[in-house]
Each structure stands twice: as C-alpha cells, then as structure tokens.
Amino acid sequence: MNSKNRQKQIVEMFDNIAPTYDKTNRLLSMGIDISWRKSACDETYKRYKKDIDLIVDVACGTGDMMGYWKKQANKINRKIGKLVGVDPSCEMIKVAKKKFVQFEFIIGDAGTIPLKDKSADILSISYGIRNVIERKDAFKEFARVLKTGGYLVILEFTKDDKKGFFFKIKEFYINKLLPKIGGFISKNRDAYEYLPNSIDGFLTAKMIEKELDDTGFSTEFVKSFSMNISTLIIAKKR
Ligand SMILES: C[S@@+](CC[C@H](N)C(=O)[O-])C[C@H]1O[C@@H](n2cnc3c(N)ncnc32)[C@H](O)[C@@H]1O
C-alpha cells in the first residue's frame, strides 16, 4: 500500500472511533494522560515568556489538548490570542467542535497546515505524530508555521529502548489488555490492535530529537512519564 492510501486508511479509522474516542481514552489511560498534558503546557509556558498570539494543536482529535492549553494559561493569568485545532478526521473535529465552541478548528493534514509562515508561538501535537506517515514533511511544516523562538511540543507513546520488569508489565498492558478493552468499548478491535503496532513501529525519543534537529529545532526538554509509556519533547524553533 502506498503512503497516501495508508494515511487515508488511518484517518478513516479515527473517523470510525471518534464517537467513543474520549470514553475509551480516559478508561485506557485511567486518567493519567491528564497530568501528562498539564505538564506539557506548564513546562512550555515556563519557557515561552512572550505574548501568545496563536497556539496551534495539530492532530487535535477531540480537542482535549487545546482545553489544557487554555486551562493552564488561565491558572497563571496568561492570555492566548487564538487557539486553533487542525485534524484531517472530520468526525474527530465534529466531536471537538461540540466540546469547545470557543476554539477554531480546521480540517487539514500535518503536512499542509493552512496557516501563515511564522504565525504560531506554540505548536503542539499530542499522540498524533505516530499517525503521520510523512513525518519529516510534517516537521518541516511545523518549522514553517512557528515563529523563530517558538515552541514545538510533542507528547507521544515512544518506543522503549530499556528492558526489564516494568517493561514487561507495560508490554503486557499495551499489547494484550489494551486491544481487548479498547476493542470492546469502540466495537473496533482493529483500531486498538493498531495502537500497539504503531508504537512498536515508531521511534525512540532520541530518534525524534535527531529528526527535529535536522529540521531546525533545538530540543530543550525531554521527560518520560509512567514507566516510559509517554514522552514529552519540547523543542525551540531556531
Ligand atoms: C490518537 S489521536 C490523538 C488526538 C488528540 N491529539 C489527543 O491527544 O487526544 C490521533 C489523531 O491524529 C490524527 N491524524 C492522523 N493522521 C494525521 C495527519 N496526517 N495529520 C494530522 N493529524 C492526523 C487523527 O485523525 C487523530 O485525530
């Protein structure tokens, strides 16, 4: 299958699971993802001290990350000019629009973001980059849209290069339990078989850092959460 068709298939899969996405997500992560998301926002706000005209959340899905950008900004009295979510899945965007009427949403791909050069202060992508087939093109596009000195914030399930007891527990959960529970709730077993496979076929945090460096970013902060299940990478556009 060529990369265009593979990408189309992935987006269709998200269209299918959109109505149950939030429920399944909260249950599978047992709510832990909330602290990972908040931490991503707090660590970025600590670093970016300028006025924020625009935050773009790519692969925004049902919009949760955008909600946390706003919530964490309110706590420290930071103003955000505009929050825009971009995602190619019409069904995910439909759910997001219902939840967050105050934000702007655009149906679009990570590789062709319909925003001006150097317009964004912060660009985030949470649990999305793994699904972008033409990842290097997307990184170039992120560099185009971000202002110089702006921040790229990636949250992702990265491949683990460590082995051991906790690694085995994590493997069991992700490979065996998660597809069963996710498949049961969403009635789409394939989508939740795709998750462990896509994590396994993905990069380590170090590999992502290298690709970012090659596309004009300097990584400033990397943190692994909960037995290395999730990784946060914050990189500055040079
Ligand atoms: C696992 S969901 C994550 C959604 C949301 N960011 C979150 O944290 O819950 C992955 C999202 O990536 C989107 N996606 C898939 N391929 C994409 C692409 N090429 N460009 C942008 N988004 C893409 C899907 O439509 C889906 O909404």
The ligand as an SDF file (V2000), in Angstrom:
LIG
                    3D

 27 29  0  0  0  0  0  0  0  0999 V2000
   -4.6090    9.2890   18.9380 C   0  0  0  0  0  0  0  0  0  0  0  0
   -5.4510   10.6470   18.2260 S   0  0  0  0  0  0  0  0  0  0  0  0
   -4.9010   11.9900   19.2410 C   0  0  0  0  0  0  0  0  0  0  0  0
   -5.9070   13.0860   19.3440 C   0  0  0  0  0  0  0  0  0  0  0  0
   -5.5890   14.2050   20.3360 C   0  0  0  0  0  0  0  0  0  0  0  0
   -4.4350   14.9480   19.9460 N   0  0  0  0  0  0  0  0  0  0  0  0
   -5.4090   13.6800   21.7230 C   0  0  0  0  0  0  0  0  0  0  0  0
   -4.3800   13.9630   22.3390 O   0  0  0  0  0  0  0  0  0  0  0  0
   -6.3170   13.0250   22.2330 O   0  0  0  0  0  0  0  0  0  0  0  0
   -4.5580   10.8860   16.7380 C   0  0  0  0  0  0  0  0  0  0  0  0
   -5.1190   11.9540   15.8160 C   0  0  0  0  0  0  0  0  0  0  0  0
   -4.1940   12.1230   14.7290 O   0  0  0  0  0  0  0  0  0  0  0  0
   -4.9670   12.4810   13.5990 C   0  0  0  0  0  0  0  0  0  0  0  0
   -4.1470   12.2870   12.3990 N   0  0  0  0  0  0  0  0  0  0  0  0
   -3.9090   11.1530   11.7080 C   0  0  0  0  0  0  0  0  0  0  0  0
   -3.1430   11.4040   10.6450 N   0  0  0  0  0  0  0  0  0  0  0  0
   -2.8770   12.7400   10.6550 C   0  0  0  0  0  0  0  0  0  0  0  0
   -2.1440   13.6060    9.7920 C   0  0  0  0  0  0  0  0  0  0  0  0
   -1.5180   13.1730    8.7100 N   0  0  0  0  0  0  0  0  0  0  0  0
   -2.0970   14.9300   10.1100 N   0  0  0  0  0  0  0  0  0  0  0  0
   -2.7140   15.4000   11.2130 C   0  0  0  0  0  0  0  0  0  0  0  0
   -3.4240   14.6200   12.0560 N   0  0  0  0  0  0  0  0  0  0  0  0
   -3.5030   13.3120   11.7780 C   0  0  0  0  0  0  0  0  0  0  0  0
   -6.1710   11.5670   13.6990 C   0  0  0  0  0  0  0  0  0  0  0  0
   -7.2310   11.9760   12.8860 O   0  0  0  0  0  0  0  0  0  0  0  0
   -6.4700   11.6210   15.1890 C   0  0  0  0  0  0  0  0  0  0  0  0
   -7.4120   12.6090   15.4930 O   0  0  0  0  0  0  0  0  0  0  0  0
  1  2  1  0
  2  3  1  0
  2 10  1  0
  3  4  1  0
  4  5  1  0
  5  6  1  0
  5  7  1  0
  7  8  2  0
  7  9  1  0
 10 11  1  0
 11 12  1  0
 11 26  1  0
 12 13  1  0
 13 14  1  0
 13 24  1  0
 14 15  1  0
 14 23  1  0
 15 16  2  0
 16 17  1  0
 17 18  1  0
 17 23  2  0
 18 19  1  0
 18 20  2  0
 20 21  1  0
 21 22  2  0
 22 23  1  0
 24 25  1  0
 24 26  1  0
 26 27  1  0
M  CHG  2   2   1   9  -1
M  END
$$$$
